[in-house]
Amino acid sequence: MLGRDFKLFGLIEGPPCSVNCVVLIPDGRNILSGLDNSTIMLWDLYEINPARVFEGHLQPVNCIAILPDGKHFVSGSCDKTIKKWDLETGEVLMTFEGHQGWVNCIALTPDGQRLVSGSKDNRIIVWDLDTGEQLNVLKWSSDGIDNIALTPDGKQIISSSDVLIKIWDLDTGKLLKSFKAHDLKICSIAISPDGKRLITGSEDKSIKIWDLKTWKLLKTLTIDDSLGVAYVSITPDEKRIISYYFNGFIVIWDVETGKQLKSFKSHGISFYYIAVFTDYKQIINGSYDSNIKIWDLDTGRLLKNFESHVDVISSIDITPDSKHVISGSFDKKSKFGISNRKKF
């Protein structure tokens, strides 16, 4: 079977602080990393040096999103602000102020005209990316917004906090549906590429599949002797759900039948991040134990294990051509590998 032989291609070492997030630029050559020292760094993957440092936030940068034009990006920070940047010049084009707590998560509409942000202040704000205007402020009575996702058509916001799911109309800000989805905290949500299903994973050890048109529960997926569900995602072909559990298990499910396809042990302790290769045949995940592992999605076979960091892996991503994997860590380094098609 053909595989990828991953080798450490470069070590990106910036300031002595944790890397909170890494995001790939659409050109496939550059990455952005959000740092704990409040800066954002642009790196050239082939030159292995920082092309630019973006300074403007006052506290750690938690999240970054690239606009569809590939020329601008937005960042959310513990300083309670969101900033819009010019990728080429490094200029802060706009600062979005309105949250009263850390900005935990951000999402962009497909047309790149609106930004949705979730915060520890229990509010979701919809912003106009051109004017900075607050179009809608959506309020929760809970302990912070944990997850935000937009439907592929950009019409609805799916949000989670603790055990609740709330679905909002993006244009009007109207609350369309609110329901208790799980018995314990919801750790992860995912929307199918066709926008028809919502997948939720919880500390109550269950994964649930919801119909986003009727908001009915379609299936509940559980396994014996598991800990809570830390992460869920759905493959781009919409056929499989990939789930990770806090005890280090990876479980692959059939979306239509709910049947468990594969189950295998990933790490001795809970994982942190996962990404799926564009051919849907392999997945890669990073963990608290600082290792990165590559798995065959069909067989569950471990294809490659490499000790890439010396602390918790905080972010991981794959270039669109599946040739590079970029990882960021609390060890204050970003690393990336290059793959060549060959047999393992």
Phi and psi in degrees as GROMACS dihedral restraints (atoms count N, CA, C in turn):
[ dihedral_restraints ]
;  ai    aj    ak    al  type     phi  dphi    fc
    3     4     5     6     1   -73.3    20    10
    4     5     6     7     1   145.7    20    10
    6     7     8     9     1  -146.9    20    10
    7     8     9    10     1  -166.3    20    10
    9    10    11    12     1  -123.2    20    10
   10    11    12    13     1   132.4    20    10
   12    13    14    15     1  -100.5    20    10
   13    14    15    16     1   101.0    20    10
   15    16    17    18     1   -85.0    20    10
   16    17    18    19     1   132.1    20    10
   18    19    20    21     1  -130.6    20    10
   19    20    21    22     1   152.3    20    10
   21    22    23    24     1   -69.5    20    10
   22    23    24    25     1   115.0    20    10
   24    25    26    27     1   -95.6    20    10
   25    26    27    28     1   -27.9    20    10
   27    28    29    30     1  -163.0    20    10
   28    29    30    31     1   148.4    20    10
   30    31    32    33     1  -114.6    20    10
   31    32    33    34     1   118.4    20    10
   33    34    35    36     1  -102.6    20    10
   34    35    36    37     1   110.1    20    10
   36    37    38    39     1  -117.4    20    10
   37    38    39    40     1   113.6    20    10
   39    40    41    42     1  -103.8    20    10
   40    41    42    43     1  -145.8    20    10
   42    43    44    45     1   -62.6    20    10
   43    44    45    46     1   159.2    20    10
   45    46    47    48     1   -75.7    20    10
   46    47    48    49     1    71.7    20    10
   48    49    50    51     1  -154.9    20    10
   49    50    51    52     1   163.4    20    10
   51    52    53    54     1   -69.8    20    10
   52    53    54    55     1   147.2    20    10
   54    55    56    57     1   -93.5    20    10
   55    56    57    58     1   115.5    20    10
   57    58    59    60     1   -87.9    20    10
   58    59    60    61     1   -28.8    20    10
   60    61    62    63     1  -159.4    20    10
   61    62    63    64     1   148.2    20    10
   63    64    65    66     1  -129.6    20    10
   64    65    66    67     1   138.6    20    10
   66    67    68    69     1  -134.6    20    10
   67    68    69    70     1   135.5    20    10
   69    70    71    72     1   -84.1    20    10
   70    71    72    73     1   137.5    20    10
   72    73    74    75     1   -79.9    20    10
   73    74    75    76     1   143.9    20    10
   75    76    77    78     1   -56.4    20    10
   76    77    78    79     1   -20.9    20    10
   78    79    80    81     1   -69.7    20    10
   79    80    81    82     1   -11.0    20    10
   81    82    83    84     1    74.8    20    10
   82    83    84    85     1     2.0    20    10
   84    85    86    87     1  -109.2    20    10
   85    86    87    88     1   -25.9    20    10
   87    88    89    90     1  -122.1    20    10
   88    89    90    91     1   154.6    20    10
   90    91    92    93     1  -132.5    20    10
   91    92    93    94     1   155.3    20    10
   93    94    95    96     1  -112.0    20    10
   94    95    96    97     1   138.9    20    10
   96    97    98    99     1  -125.8    20    10
   97    98    99   100     1   132.1    20    10
   99   100   101   102     1   -95.3    20    10
  100   101   102   103     1   127.9    20    10
  102   103   104   105     1  -112.4    20    10
  103   104   105   106     1   160.5    20    10
  105   106   107   108     1   -74.0    20    10
  106   107   108   109     1   -13.3    20    10
  108   109   110   111     1   -91.4    20    10
  109   110   111   112     1    11.5    20    10
  111   112   113   114     1    85.7    20    10
  112   113   114   115     1    -0.2    20    10
  114   115   116   117     1  -101.2    20    10
  115   116   117   118     1   165.1    20    10
  117   118   119   120     1  -123.3    20    10
  118   119   120   121     1   135.5    20    10
  120   121   122   123     1  -119.9    20    10
  121   122   123   124     1   135.9    20    10
  123   124   125   126     1  -100.5    20    10
  124   125   126   127     1   126.2    20    10
  126   127   128   129     1  -120.0    20    10
  127   128   129   130     1   141.9    20    10
  129   130   131   132     1   -93.3    20    10
  130   131   132   133     1   119.7    20    10
  132   133   134   135     1   -65.0    20    10
  133   134   135   136     1   -25.6    20    10
  135   136   137   138     1   -95.6    20    10
  136   137   138   139     1   -27.9    20    10
  138   139   140   141     1   -87.7    20    10
  139   140   141   142     1   -19.9    20    10
  141   142   143   144     1    55.4    20    10
  142   143   144   145     1    46.1    20    10
  144   145   146   147     1  -149.5    20    10
  145   146   147   148     1   159.4    20    10
  147   148   149   150     1   -72.6    20    10
  148   149   150   151     1   125.9    20    10
  150   151   152   153     1   -82.9    20    10
  151   152   153   154     1   -27.6    20    10
  153   154   155   156     1  -164.4    20    10
  154   155   156   157     1   148.2    20    10
  156   157   158   159     1  -115.1    20    10
  157   158   159   160     1   127.2    20    10
  159   160   161   162     1  -101.1    20    10
  160   161   162   163     1   118.3    20    10
  162   163   164   165     1  -117.3    20    10
  163   164   165   166     1   134.6    20    10
  165   166   167   168     1   175.0    20    10
  166   167   168   169     1   -36.0    20    10
  168   169   170   171     1   -75.0    20    10
  169   170   171   172     1   157.8    20    10
  171   172   173   174     1  -106.6    20    10
  172   173   174   175     1   -13.6    20    10
  174   175   176   177     1  -138.7    20    10
  175   176   177   178     1   176.7    20    10
  177   178   179   180     1   -50.7    20    10
  178   179   180   181     1   144.3    20    10
  180   181   182   183     1   -92.2    20    10
  181   182   183   184     1   119.9    20    10
  183   184   185   186     1   -93.9    20    10
  184   185   186   187     1   -32.7    20    10
  186   187   188   189     1  -152.4    20    10
  187   188   189   190     1   150.0    20    10
  189   190   191   192     1  -138.5    20    10
  190   191   192   193     1   142.6    20    10
  192   193   194   195     1  -138.9    20    10
  193   194   195   196     1   136.6    20    10
  195   196   197   198     1   -92.3    20    10
  196   197   198   199     1   133.6    20    10
  198   199   200   201     1   -70.1    20    10
  199   200   201   202     1   155.1    20    10
  201   202   203   204     1   -57.7    20    10
  202   203   204   205     1   -25.2    20    10
  204   205   206   207     1   -75.1    20    10
  205   206   207   208     1   -10.6    20    10
  207   208   209   210     1    70.8    20    10
  208   209   210   211     1     4.3    20    10
  210   211   212   213     1  -108.7    20    10
  211   212   213   214     1   -12.5    20    10
  213   214   215   216     1  -135.8    20    10
  214   215   216   217     1   159.1    20    10
  216   217   218   219     1  -148.2    20    10
  217   218   219   220     1   163.9    20    10
  219   220   221   222     1  -124.5    20    10
  220   221   222   223     1   153.0    20    10
  222   223   224   225     1  -138.6    20    10
  223   224   225   226     1   144.3    20    10
  225   226   227   228     1  -115.0    20    10
  226   227   228   229     1   145.5    20    10
  228   229   230   231     1  -138.3    20    10
  229   230   231   232     1   163.8    20    10
  231   232   233   234     1   -69.5    20    10
  232   233   234   235     1    -9.7    20    10
  234   235   236   237     1   -81.3    20    10
  235   236   237   238     1     8.3    20    10
  237   238   239   240     1    76.7    20    10
  238   239   240   241     1     9.1    20    10
  240   241   242   243     1  -117.0    20    10
  241   242   243   244     1   163.9    20    10
  243   244   245   246     1  -123.0    20    10
  244   245   246   247     1   138.9    20    10
  246   247   248   249     1  -124.5    20    10
  247   248   249   250     1   143.2    20    10
  249   250   251   252     1  -105.6    20    10
  250   251   252   253     1   131.3    20    10
  252   253   254   255     1  -121.8    20    10
  253   254   255   256     1   151.8    20    10
  255   256   257   258     1   -90.4    20    10
  256   257   258   259     1   118.4    20    10
  258   259   260   261     1   -65.6    20    10
  259   260   261   262     1   -33.1    20    10
  261   262   263   264     1   -79.3    20    10
  262   263   264   265     1   -42.5    20    10
  264   265   266   267     1   -95.9    20    10
  265   266   267   268     1   -20.1    20    10
  267   268   269   270     1    81.6    20    10
  268   269   270   271     1     6.7    20    10
  270   271   272   273     1   -76.7    20    10
  271   272   273   274     1   139.6    20    10
  273   274   275   276     1   -78.8    20    10
  274   275   276   277     1   113.3    20    10
  276   277   278   279     1   -83.9    20    10
  277   278   279   280     1   -29.2    20    10
  279   280   281   282     1  -163.1    20    10
  280   281   282   283     1   144.9    20    10
  282   283   284   285     1  -117.6    20    10
  283   284   285   286     1   125.7    20    10
  285   286   287   288     1   -98.2    20    10
  286   287   288   289     1   113.0    20    10
  288   289   290   291     1  -115.3    20    10
  289   290   291   292     1   135.4    20    10
  291   292   293   294     1   170.4    20    10
  292   293   294   295     1   -27.8    20    10
  294   295   296   297     1   -77.1    20    10
  295   296   297   298     1   152.6    20    10
  297   298   299   300     1  -114.5    20    10
  298   299   300   301     1    12.9    20    10
  300   301   302   303     1  -149.0    20    10
  301   302   303   304     1   176.7    20    10
  303   304   305   306     1   -51.9    20    10
  304   305   306   307     1   141.5    20    10
  306   307   308   309     1   -87.7    20    10
  307   308   309   310     1   111.1    20    10
  309   310   311   312     1   -87.7    20    10
  310   311   312   313     1   -35.4    20    10
  312   313   314   315     1  -151.8    20    10
  313   314   315   316     1   148.3    20    10
  315   316   317   318     1  -138.0    20    10
  316   317   318   319     1   153.8    20    10
  318   319   320   321     1  -147.8    20    10
  319   320   321   322     1   147.6    20    10
  321   322   323   324     1  -112.5    20    10
  322   323   324   325     1   144.0    20    10
  324   325   326   327     1   -69.7    20    10
  325   326   327   328     1   154.3    20    10
  327   328   329   330     1   -57.3    20    10
  328   329   330   331     1   -29.8    20    10
  330   331   332   333     1   -84.0    20    10
  331   332   333   334     1    -3.6    20    10
  333   334   335   336     1    71.1    20    10
  334   335   336   337     1    16.5    20    10
  336   337   338   339     1   -96.4    20    10
  337   338   339   340     1   -20.5    20    10
  339   340   341   342     1  -132.3    20    10
  340   341   342   343     1   151.2    20    10
  342   343   344   345     1  -121.3    20    10
  343   344   345   346     1   138.4    20    10
  345   346   347   348     1  -118.9    20    10
  346   347   348   349     1   129.4    20    10
  348   349   350   351     1  -127.6    20    10
  349   350   351   352     1   144.9    20    10
  351   352   353   354     1  -121.5    20    10
  352   353   354   355     1   142.9    20    10
  354   355   356   357     1  -137.5    20    10
  355   356   357   358     1   166.5    20    10
  357   358   359   360     1   -68.0    20    10
  358   359   360   361     1   -10.4    20    10
  360   361   362   363     1   -83.4    20    10
  361   362   363   364     1     9.5    20    10
  363   364   365   366     1    70.9    20    10
  364   365   366   367     1    22.2    20    10
  366   367   368   369     1  -126.6    20    10
  367   368   369   370     1   147.4    20    10
  369   370   371   372     1  -112.0    20    10
  370   371   372   373     1   130.7    20    10
  372   373   374   375     1  -119.5    20    10
  373   374   375   376     1   133.1    20    10
  375   376   377   378     1  -101.3    20    10
  376   377   378   379     1   124.2    20    10
  378   379   380   381     1  -115.3    20    10
  379   380   381   382     1   149.0    20    10
  381   382   383   384     1   -85.3    20    10
  382   383   384   385     1   119.4    20    10
  384   385   386   387     1   -72.5    20    10
  385   386   387   388     1   -18.9    20    10
  387   388   389   390     1   -85.6    20    10
  388   389   390   391     1   -40.0    20    10
  390   391   392   393     1  -103.8    20    10
  391   392   393   394     1   -19.3    20    10
  393   394   395   396     1    81.7    20    10
  394   395   396   397     1     4.7    20    10
  396   397   398   399     1   -69.8    20    10
  397   398   399   400     1   141.5    20    10
  399   400   401   402     1   -81.5    20    10
  400   401   402   403     1   111.2    20    10
  402   403   404   405     1   -81.6    20    10
  403   404   405   406     1   -37.2    20    10
  405   406   407   408     1  -152.0    20    10
  406   407   408   409     1   144.2    20    10
  408   409   410   411     1  -120.7    20    10
  409   410   411   412     1   116.2    20    10
  411   412   413   414     1  -107.0    20    10
  412   413   414   415     1   121.1    20    10
  414   415   416   417     1  -106.4    20    10
  415   416   417   418     1   137.8    20    10
  417   418   419   420     1  -109.4    20    10
  418   419   420   421     1   160.4    20    10
  420   421   422   423     1  -115.6    20    10
  421   422   423   424     1    67.3    20    10
  423   424   425   426     1  -148.1    20    10
  424   425   426   427     1  -173.0    20    10
  426   427   428   429     1   -98.8    20    10
  427   428   429   430     1    66.0    20    10
  429   430   431   432     1    86.0    20    10
  430   431   432   433     1   154.6    20    10
  432   433   434   435     1   -91.7    20    10
  433   434   435   436     1   121.5    20    10
  435   436   437   438     1   -90.3    20    10
  436   437   438   439     1   -40.9    20    10
  438   439   440   441     1  -141.3    20    10
  439   440   441   442     1   145.3    20    10
  441   442   443   444     1  -135.8    20    10
  442   443   444   445     1   138.6    20    10
  444   445   446   447     1  -146.0    20    10
  445   446   447   448     1   148.7    20    10
  447   448   449   450     1  -109.7    20    10
  448   449   450   451     1   142.2    20    10
  450   451   452   453     1   -64.8    20    10
  451   452   453   454     1   152.1    20    10
  453   454   455   456     1   -56.5    20    10
  454   455   456   457     1   -27.5    20    10
  456   457   458   459     1   -83.1    20    10
  457   458   459   460     1    -2.9    20    10
  459   460   461   462     1    72.7    20    10
  460   461   462   463     1    17.4    20    10
  462   463   464   465     1   -98.0    20    10
  463   464   465   466     1   -21.6    20    10
  465   466   467   468     1  -131.1    20    10
  466   467   468   469     1   147.9    20    10
  468   469   470   471     1  -106.9    20    10
  469   470   471   472     1   127.8    20    10
  471   472   473   474     1  -106.8    20    10
  472   473   474   475     1   125.8    20    10
  474   475   476   477     1  -134.5    20    10
  475   476   477   478     1   153.0    20    10
  477   478   479   480     1  -133.3    20    10
  478   479   480   481     1   146.8    20    10
  480   481   482   483     1  -151.4    20    10
  481   482   483   484     1   121.3    20    10
  483   484   485   486     1    57.1    20    10
  484   485   486   487     1  -117.2    20    10
  486   487   488   489     1   -99.8    20    10
  487   488   489   490     1     2.0    20    10
  489   490   491   492     1  -102.5    20    10
  490   491   492   493     1   146.9    20    10
  492   493   494   495     1  -116.4    20    10
  493   494   495   496     1   133.7    20    10
  495   496   497   498     1  -127.2    20    10
  496   497   498   499     1   137.5    20    10
  498   499   500   501     1  -117.9    20    10
  499   500   501   502     1   127.0    20    10
  501   502   503   504     1  -120.9    20    10
  502   503   504   505     1   150.3    20    10
  504   505   506   507     1   -80.8    20    10
  505   506   507   508     1   122.4    20    10
  507   508   509   510     1   -65.2    20    10
  508   509   510   511     1   -37.9    20    10
  510   511   512   513     1   -73.1    20    10
  511   512   513   514     1   -45.6    20    10
  513   514   515   516     1   -96.6    20    10
  514   515   516   517     1   -20.5    20    10
  516   517   518   519     1    78.9    20    10
  517   518   519   520     1     6.4    20    10
  519   520   521   522     1   -71.0    20    10
  520   521   522   523     1   136.6    20    10
  522   523   524   525     1   -77.4    20    10
  523   524   525   526     1   116.1    20    10
  525   526   527   528     1   -87.8    20    10
  526   527   528   529     1   -35.9    20    10
  528   529   530   531     1  -159.1    20    10
  529   530   531   532     1   139.4    20    10
  531   532   533   534     1  -137.9    20    10
  532   533   534   535     1   128.6    20    10
  534   535   536   537     1  -155.1    20    10
  535   536   537   538     1   153.9    20    10
  537   538   539   540     1   -79.3    20    10
  538   539   540   541     1   115.1    20    10
  540   541   542   543     1   -92.5    20    10
  541   542   543   544     1   -28.4    20    10
  543   544   545   546     1  -143.2    20    10
  544   545   546   547     1   170.5    20    10
  546   547   548   549     1   -87.7    20    10
  547   548   549   550     1   -24.0    20    10
  549   550   551   552     1  -128.1    20    10
  550   551   552   553     1   175.9    20    10
  552   553   554   555     1   -53.1    20    10
  553   554   555   556     1   137.6    20    10
  555   556   557   558     1   -82.2    20    10
  556   557   558   559     1   120.9    20    10
  558   559   560   561     1   -95.9    20    10
  559   560   561   562     1   -25.1    20    10
  561   562   563   564     1  -155.0    20    10
  562   563   564   565     1   145.1    20    10
  564   565   566   567     1  -133.4    20    10
  565   566   567   568     1   153.5    20    10
  567   568   569   570     1  -149.1    20    10
  568   569   570   571     1   145.2    20    10
  570   571   572   573     1  -114.0    20    10
  571   572   573   574     1   135.3    20    10
  573   574   575   576     1   -64.8    20    10
  574   575   576   577     1   149.1    20    10
  576   577   578   579     1   -57.6    20    10
  577   578   579   580     1   -26.7    20    10
  579   580   581   582     1   -85.0    20    10
  580   581   582   583     1    -3.4    20    10
  582   583   584   585     1    75.3    20    10
  583   584   585   586     1    14.3    20    10
  585   586   587   588     1   -95.7    20    10
  586   587   588   589     1   -23.6    20    10
  588   589   590   591     1  -127.8    20    10
  589   590   591   592     1   146.4    20    10
  591   592   593   594     1  -114.4    20    10
  592   593   594   595     1   132.0    20    10
  594   595   596   597     1  -110.9    20    10
  595   596   597   598     1   129.9    20    10
  597   598   599   600     1  -125.9    20    10
  598   599   600   601     1   140.8    20    10
  600   601   602   603     1  -124.9    20    10
  601   602   603   604     1   141.0    20    10
  603   604   605   606     1  -136.6    20    10
  604   605   606   607     1   163.5    20    10
  606   607   608   609     1   -67.4    20    10
  607   608   609   610     1   -12.2    20    10
  609   610   611   612     1   -80.2    20    10
  610   611   612   613     1     9.3    20    10
  612   613   614   615     1    79.5    20    10
  613   614   615   616     1     5.8    20    10
  615   616   617   618     1  -113.8    20    10
  616   617   618   619     1   154.1    20    10
  618   619   620   621     1  -116.0    20    10
  619   620   621   622     1   136.3    20    10
  621   622   623   624     1  -125.8    20    10
  622   623   624   625     1   142.5    20    10
  624   625   626   627     1  -111.7    20    10
  625   626   627   628     1   124.9    20    10
  627   628   629   630     1  -117.3    20    10
  628   629   630   631     1   145.3    20    10
  630   631   632   633     1   -84.1    20    10
  631   632   633   634     1   118.6    20    10
  633   634   635   636     1   -78.1    20    10
  634   635   636   637     1    -9.8    20    10
  636   637   638   639     1   -87.7    20    10
  637   638   639   640     1   -44.4    20    10
  639   640   641   642     1  -100.0    20    10
  640   641   642   643     1   -14.1    20    10
  642   643   644   645     1    62.5    20    10
  643   644   645   646     1    24.0    20    10
  645   646   647   648     1   -90.5    20    10
  646   647   648   649     1   150.1    20    10
  648   649   650   651     1   -76.3    20    10
  649   650   651   652     1   122.6    20    10
  651   652   653   654     1   -91.9    20    10
  652   653   654   655     1   -43.8    20    10
  654   655   656   657     1  -152.5    20    10
  655   656   657   658     1   150.7    20    10
  657   658   659   660     1  -121.0    20    10
  658   659   660   661     1   125.0    20    10
  660   661   662   663     1  -110.7    20    10
  661   662   663   664     1   126.2    20    10
  663   664   665   666     1  -139.5    20    10
  664   665   666   667     1   155.7    20    10
  666   667   668   669     1  -131.6    20    10
  667   668   669   670     1   155.2    20    10
  669   670   671   672     1   -76.3    20    10
  670   671   672   673     1   152.9    20    10
  672   673   674   675     1    57.2    20    10
  673   674   675   676     1    37.1    20    10
  675   676   677   678     1  -110.5    20    10
  676   677   678   679     1   160.4    20    10
  678   679   680   681     1   -94.2    20    10
  679   680   681   682     1  -171.6    20    10
  681   682   683   684     1   -62.9    20    10
  682   683   684   685     1   161.1    20    10
  684   685   686   687     1   -86.3    20    10
  685   686   687   688     1   119.5    20    10
  687   688   689   690     1   -90.5    20    10
  688   689   690   691     1   -28.9    20    10
  690   691   692   693     1  -155.5    20    10
  691   692   693   694     1   141.3    20    10
  693   694   695   696     1  -135.4    20    10
  694   695   696   697     1   147.0    20    10
  696   697   698   699     1  -151.0    20    10
  697   698   699   700     1   162.8    20    10
  699   700   701   702     1  -122.8    20    10
  700   701   702   703     1   136.1    20    10
  702   703   704   705     1   -66.0    20    10
  703   704   705   706     1   151.9    20    10
  705   706   707   708     1   -58.4    20    10
  706   707   708   709     1   -24.2    20    10
  708   709   710   711     1   -82.8    20    10
  709   710   711   712     1     0.1    20    10
  711   712   713   714     1    65.0    20    10
  712   713   714   715     1    19.6    20    10
  714   715   716   717     1   -98.1    20    10
  715   716   717   718     1   -25.3    20    10
  717   718   719   720     1  -134.3    20    10
  718   719   720   721     1   146.4    20    10
  720   721   722   723     1  -105.3    20    10
  721   722   723   724     1   132.3    20    10
  723   724   725   726     1  -106.4    20    10
  724   725   726   727     1   126.0    20    10
  726   727   728   729     1  -129.9    20    10
  727   728   729   730     1   147.5    20    10
  729   730   731   732     1  -124.2    20    10
  730   731   732   733     1   142.5    20    10
  732   733   734   735     1  -114.8    20    10
  733   734   735   736     1   155.0    20    10
  735   736   737   738     1   -64.4    20    10
  736   737   738   739     1   -16.7    20    10
  738   739   740   741     1   -91.7    20    10
  739   740   741   742     1    11.2    20    10
  741   742   743   744     1    92.5    20    10
  742   743   744   745     1     6.9    20    10
  744   745   746   747     1   -87.2    20    10
  745   746   747   748     1   141.6    20    10
  747   748   749   750     1  -105.0    20    10
  748   749   750   751     1   129.6    20    10
  750   751   752   753     1  -127.7    20    10
  751   752   753   754     1   129.9    20    10
  753   754   755   756     1  -106.0    20    10
  754   755   756   757     1   131.6    20    10
  756   757   758   759     1  -121.8    20    10
  757   758   759   760     1   149.7    20    10
  759   760   761   762     1   -83.0    20    10
  760   761   762   763     1   124.3    20    10
  762   763   764   765     1   -63.4    20    10
  763   764   765   766     1   -43.9    20    10
  765   766   767   768     1   -72.5    20    10
  766   767   768   769     1   -43.7    20    10
  768   769   770   771     1   -95.5    20    10
  769   770   771   772     1   -21.1    20    10
  771   772   773   774     1    77.5    20    10
  772   773   774   775     1     6.9    20    10
  774   775   776   777     1   -74.5    20    10
  775   776   777   778     1   140.4    20    10
  777   778   779   780     1   -77.4    20    10
  778   779   780   781     1   119.3    20    10
  780   781   782   783     1   -89.9    20    10
  781   782   783   784     1   -43.9    20    10
  783   784   785   786     1  -148.0    20    10
  784   785   786   787     1   150.4    20    10
  786   787   788   789     1  -145.2    20    10
  787   788   789   790     1   128.4    20    10
  789   790   791   792     1  -152.1    20    10
  790   791   792   793     1   156.0    20    10
  792   793   794   795     1   -81.9    20    10
  793   794   795   796     1   128.0    20    10
  795   796   797   798     1   -94.3    20    10
  796   797   798   799     1   -70.2    20    10
  798   799   800   801     1  -128.5    20    10
  799   800   801   802     1   159.0    20    10
  801   802   803   804     1   -68.2    20    10
  802   803   804   805     1   -25.7    20    10
  804   805   806   807     1  -128.5    20    10
  805   806   807   808     1   167.3    20    10
  807   808   809   810     1   -58.8    20    10
  808   809   810   811     1   144.1    20    10
  810   811   812   813     1   -75.9    20    10
  811   812   813   814     1   175.1    20    10
  813   814   815   816     1  -121.8    20    10
  814   815   816   817     1   -53.5    20    10
  816   817   818   819     1  -136.8    20    10
  817   818   819   820     1   157.8    20    10
  819   820   821   822     1  -142.9    20    10
  820   821   822   823     1   149.2    20    10
  822   823   824   825     1  -143.0    20    10
  823   824   825   826     1   151.9    20    10
  825   826   827   828     1  -112.3    20    10
  826   827   828   829     1   132.9    20    10
  828   829   830   831     1   -69.2    20    10
  829   830   831   832     1   154.5    20    10
  831   832   833   834     1   -66.3    20    10
  832   833   834   835     1   -19.2    20    10
  834   835   836   837     1   -86.1    20    10
  835   836   837   838     1     0.3    20    10
  837   838   839   840     1    64.1    20    10
  838   839   840   841     1    10.9    20    10
  840   841   842   843     1   -96.4    20    10
  841   842   843   844     1   -21.2    20    10
  843   844   845   846     1  -138.3    20    10
  844   845   846   847     1   152.1    20    10
  846   847   848   849     1  -129.3    20    10
  847   848   849   850     1   158.0    20    10
  849   850   851   852     1  -132.2    20    10
  850   851   852   853     1   140.1    20    10
  852   853   854   855     1  -141.8    20    10
  853   854   855   856     1   151.3    20    10
  855   856   857   858     1  -120.8    20    10
  856   857   858   859     1   160.4    20    10
  858   859   860   861     1  -143.5    20    10
  859   860   861   862     1   174.4    20    10
  861   862   863   864     1   -60.8    20    10
  862   863   864   865     1   -26.1    20    10
  864   865   866   867     1   -84.2    20    10
  865   866   867   868     1     6.8    20    10
  867   868   869   870     1    77.4    20    10
  868   869   870   871     1     1.3    20    10
  870   871   872   873     1   -93.9    20    10
  871   872   873   874     1   156.0    20    10
  873   874   875   876     1  -118.4    20    10
  874   875   876   877     1   133.7    20    10
  876   877   878   879     1  -125.7    20    10
  877   878   879   880     1   144.8    20    10
  879   880   881   882     1  -116.3    20    10
  880   881   882   883     1   131.4    20    10
  882   883   884   885     1  -125.0    20    10
  883   884   885   886     1   147.9    20    10
  885   886   887   888     1   -80.7    20    10
  886   887   888   889     1   122.5    20    10
  888   889   890   891     1   -69.0    20    10
  889   890   891   892     1   -30.2    20    10
  891   892   893   894     1   -81.8    20    10
  892   893   894   895     1   -40.9    20    10
  894   895   896   897     1  -100.4    20    10
  895   896   897   898     1   -19.7    20    10
  897   898   899   900     1    78.6    20    10
  898   899   900   901     1    10.1    20    10
  900   901   902   903     1   -76.0    20    10
  901   902   903   904     1   136.6    20    10
  903   904   905   906     1   -75.3    20    10
  904   905   906   907     1   117.1    20    10
  906   907   908   909     1   -90.7    20    10
  907   908   909   910     1   -34.3    20    10
  909   910   911   912     1  -158.3    20    10
  910   911   912   913     1   139.4    20    10
  912   913   914   915     1  -131.6    20    10
  913   914   915   916     1   125.6    20    10
  915   916   917   918     1  -136.8    20    10
  916   917   918   919     1   141.8    20    10
  918   919   920   921     1   -85.8    20    10
  919   920   921   922     1    97.1    20    10
  921   922   923   924     1   -96.9    20    10
  922   923   924   925     1   -26.2    20    10
  924   925   926   927     1  -135.8    20    10
  925   926   927   928     1   177.9    20    10
  927   928   929   930     1  -120.5    20    10
  928   929   930   931     1    12.2    20    10
  930   931   932   933     1  -151.6    20    10
  931   932   933   934     1  -179.5    20    10
  933   934   935   936     1   -54.1    20    10
  934   935   936   937     1   133.4    20    10
  936   937   938   939     1   -81.5    20    10
  937   938   939   940     1   122.6    20    10
  939   940   941   942     1  -100.0    20    10
  940   941   942   943     1   -14.3    20    10
  942   943   944   945     1  -165.0    20    10
  943   944   945   946     1   149.9    20    10
  945   946   947   948     1  -152.1    20    10
  946   947   948   949     1   144.9    20    10
  948   949   950   951     1  -153.9    20    10
  949   950   951   952     1   163.4    20    10
  951   952   953   954     1  -126.0    20    10
  952   953   954   955     1   136.7    20    10
  954   955   956   957     1   -66.3    20    10
  955   956   957   958     1   153.3    20    10
  957   958   959   960     1   -56.7    20    10
  958   959   960   961     1   -29.6    20    10
  960   961   962   963     1   -85.6    20    10
  961   962   963   964     1     2.4    20    10
  963   964   965   966     1    62.5    20    10
  964   965   966   967     1    21.0    20    10
  966   967   968   969     1   -92.7    20    10
  967   968   969   970     1   -21.6    20    10
  969   970   971   972     1  -129.0    20    10
  970   971   972   973     1   144.3    20    10
  972   973   974   975     1  -120.3    20    10
  973   974   975   976     1   131.5    20    10
  975   976   977   978     1  -116.5    20    10
  976   977   978   979     1   134.0    20    10
  978   979   980   981     1  -130.4    20    10
  979   980   981   982     1   144.6    20    10
  981   982   983   984     1  -121.8    20    10
  982   983   984   985     1   152.7    20    10
  984   985   986   987     1  -144.7    20    10
  985   986   987   988     1   160.9    20    10
  987   988   989   990     1   -71.5    20    10
  988   989   990   991     1    -4.1    20    10
  990   991   992   993     1   -81.1    20    10
  991   992   993   994     1     7.1    20    10
  993   994   995   996     1    77.0    20    10
  994   995   996   997     1    21.6    20    10
  996   997   998   999     1  -132.7    20    10
  997   998   999  1000     1   152.5    20    10
  999  1000  1001  1002     1  -114.9    20    10
 1000  1001  1002  1003     1   140.1    20    10
 1002  1003  1004  1005     1  -132.9    20    10
 1003  1004  1005  1006     1   154.0    20    10
 1005  1006  1007  1008     1  -144.6    20    10
 1006  1007  1008  1009     1   150.9    20    10
 1008  1009  1010  1011     1  -122.3    20    10
 1009  1010  1011  1012     1   156.4    20    10
 1011  1012  1013  1014     1  -117.8    20    10
 1012  1013  1014  1015     1   143.1    20    10
 1014  1015  1016  1017     1  -116.6    20    10
 1015  1016  1017  1018     1   148.1    20    10
 1017  1018  1019  1020     1  -122.8    20    10
 1018  1019  1020  1021     1   138.2    20    10
 1020  1021  1022  1023     1   -68.5    20    10
 1021  1022  1023  1024     1   115.5    20    10
 1023  1024  1025  1026     1  -161.1    20    10
 1024  1025  1026  1027     1   168.2    20    10
 1026  1027  1028  1029     1   -79.7    20    10
 1027  1028  1029  1030     1   141.3    20    10
